[in-house]
Amino acid sequence: MNSKLEGKSGSAVYDGINSVRMSASDREAAISAMRDADAIVDAILWLTHKVEQLGAFLFMKHSIKH
């Protein structure tokens, strides 16, 4: 078990995968699919955060000195 999976081992989804009766290869495929899904969600959240930062920067009101 790699360290990334060990960090997620407390997750209910990973616990569910580990509790179901299946072959080792099917279990590894399911865990790999969950790892891929986690990476995709992390990338979408990162991109969303960067777009928000860019929007805040572009539309920030600059102070006007009188």
Secondary structure per residue as TSV (DSSP state, phi and psi in degrees):
chain	resnum	aa	ss	phi	psi
A	1	M	-	360.0	128.7
A	2	N	-	-83.2	169.6
A	3	S	H	-66.9	-34.7
A	4	K	H	-63.6	-41.5
A	5	L	H	-69.6	-37.8
A	6	E	H	-62.8	-35.5
A	7	G	H	-66.6	-29.4
A	8	K	H	-94.6	0.4
A	9	S	T	-63.8	-19.5
A	10	G	T	-79.9	-10.0
A	11	S	S	-68.3	142.4
A	12	A	H	-63.8	-34.3
A	13	V	H	-66.4	-46.4
A	14	Y	H	-66.6	-36.2
A	15	D	H	-63.6	-38.5
A	16	G	H	-64.2	-41.8
A	17	I	H	-62.3	-41.5
A	18	N	H	-72.3	-22.4
A	19	S	H	-88.2	-17.1
A	20	V	S	-79.1	142.2
A	21	R	-	-78.7	117.8
A	22	M	-	-160.2	166.3
A	23	S	-	-70.9	161.8
A	24	A	H	-62.3	-37.3
A	25	S	H	-68.9	-38.5
A	26	D	H	-66.3	-39.7
A	27	R	H	-62.7	-43.6
A	28	E	H	-65.4	-37.5
A	29	A	H	-65.3	-41.4
A	30	A	H	-65.6	-42.5
A	31	I	H	-66.5	-38.5
A	32	S	H	-64.4	-41.1
A	33	A	H	-63.9	-40.7
A	34	M	H	-65.4	-38.5
A	35	R	H	-64.3	-41.8
A	36	D	H	-64.2	-42.3
A	37	A	H	-63.4	-41.3
A	38	D	H	-60.6	-41.1
A	39	A	H	-66.2	-39.6
A	40	I	H	-65.9	-44.3
A	41	V	H	-63.1	-42.8
A	42	D	H	-60.6	-40.4
A	43	A	H	-66.7	-41.0
A	44	I	H	-65.0	-42.8
A	45	L	H	-64.3	-40.0
A	46	W	H	-62.7	-46.6
A	47	L	H	-62.1	-43.0
A	48	T	H	-60.0	-43.5
A	49	H	H	-63.0	-41.9
A	50	K	H	-66.9	-38.0
A	51	V	H	-64.9	-41.1
A	52	E	H	-61.4	-43.0
A	53	Q	H	-63.1	-42.4
A	54	L	H	-64.7	-43.4
A	55	G	H	-61.9	-41.2
A	56	A	H	-64.9	-38.1
A	57	F	H	-69.5	-43.6
A	58	L	H	-70.5	-34.7
A	59	F	T	-105.0	13.8
A	60	M	-	-68.5	133.6
A	61	K	-	-76.0	126.7
A	62	H	-	-87.5	141.0
A	63	S	-	-71.4	138.1
A	64	I	-	-108.3	122.8
A	65	K	-	-86.0	135.5
A	66	H	-	-88.7	360.0
